[in-house]
Amino acid sequence: MPAVKIVDALRQAIIEEMDRDPSVALLGEDIAVFNGAYRVTEGLYEKYGERRVRDTPISEAAIVGAAIGAAMTGMRPVAEIQFNDFMTCAMDQICNQAAKIRLMMGGQVKVPLVIRAPYGATGRAAQHSQSLEAWFMHTPGLKVIMPATPFDAKGLLKSAIRDDNPVLCFEHKLLYGAASPGGKAKTAVDDLDSSTFTPAPDEEYLVPLGAAKVMKEGSDVTVVATGYMAHQSCAAADTAAREGISVEVIDPRTLVPLDLDSILASVKKTGRLIIATEDVLTCGMSSEIAALVGENAFSYLKAPIARVAAFPSPVPFAPACENDMIPNQADIERAIRKAIG
């Protein structure tokens, strides 16, 4: 059956790649016996055994370090980090080792490594709720993907596993379709438009890295949005349509490499750009896209570029405070109306 949840689509991708290629192996905290924090690896330990599905110590540096070594010596490891916040414990391994080894060795060694991690604010406070994708966009040598639908989750992850370079896969907790056992995280997939939250079919397919997707076509305003914000933007576009405003929503899907051509083509058509993302406004993904569009399509703009992003603060634990800090559909709608003027 088609996977209608991202958690199932990711698992489907992993199974297909492990069946296809015996060099694909998994490692991470609690991914074997306890099926992973969000149950992406459920049943895989029983299916493939401990040689290919490895529980690790609680050490992100050790997980990524071991995965780099495995990748350099012929494996295609997929490492799971329980929360993207914990990737900070492995910054040297990710940014100073994995990202640079292939270049430093003149291409003689490949690092076909995937690091998966959930991101996003879901009531877990400051150390479990961040969106850190921009940190890794800043590091040359890394690729960064952010699937927003089951279809893209499966196709992007399969492409990432087959890539000969390190790829970081950021997965929004609210899009998984399953909360972690005992956790406070809610699931939002039941509230999403089925026309944009597309299932992953059973058959073999790939989504190429570096290709954006137009989630809604429009002519008045372009909204570039990632992850959960892509769906919030589609909902905002529906509201705007009832007010006579035509909004085009683009999901980059891959932040590195970025499909700038698709973004520029849309901006040249609409003359207006809003970037909606859950990462922090300061030096975030939205800043980079705004700068690129300003450099390459300034003369086409009819209004200033707008960014809808998280307030620059650690994520608070109190639900009301978190909701005030994290952008939402209403914020995007206000930005759309302001852009139209």
C-alpha angles and dihedrals in degrees: 000000000000114000108247094180126062091227089059093043091054091049090049091052092050093049093049092049094045090050091047098044124031090200091070111099136165131226136171146105114311094344095129115041095022097036096236131293092283097025096250090136096044111149095003096108090056091045100047106018133227095299090069103025109050130184110213138199117271093269121112090191090057093045095052094037092053091045091052091052091048091049092050091053100050107283128114101218124191109203121196120209111194094225128008087234088070091059085082087074088062101041094123092050093046103037104025100036116020094039095049110031098086093052094042090053093049094247093300090119127046126206105206095177131147121197114192124195139163118237139180141076114289106151097287099116132231103324098045104036110060131120105218103169093117092062090062096040084064093060115083113223097041128099119210128203130182114186116200100182137040089247092056094040092060097040096044095046092051090051090047093052090052093047117103093220133070111275126191115209115201115196122189113232094220091057098051093086091223130071121221115263110276092358129132093228113122124208120236103186094103089063095052127102108258090214091066101029091070120191124237112247121225095243127093116271141142132216106212119234112248099033119116123208129223104225094181129011121227144152110212107052135015118216116190109195139165135213116332090358089063089063092043087053093051089053090049089050090055090052091048091050090060087055092051096259118130112213127190114206119201124189109200090202088189119052093184111059091028121204094227093163092065092048093048092048090055094046091050088054098046103027092216133085135194122176116203120192138147096226120098116287095231111087090341133146089273090059092056095049091045090052093048093050091045090053096044108030107021094127091057095056119108094181137021116280111258129209123204108192144132120299110255098258138102107272108265122225097224108094094224091052093046091050090051093052101043118072120245144179094284091055090052092048091053090050091051093052091047092050091053089049 
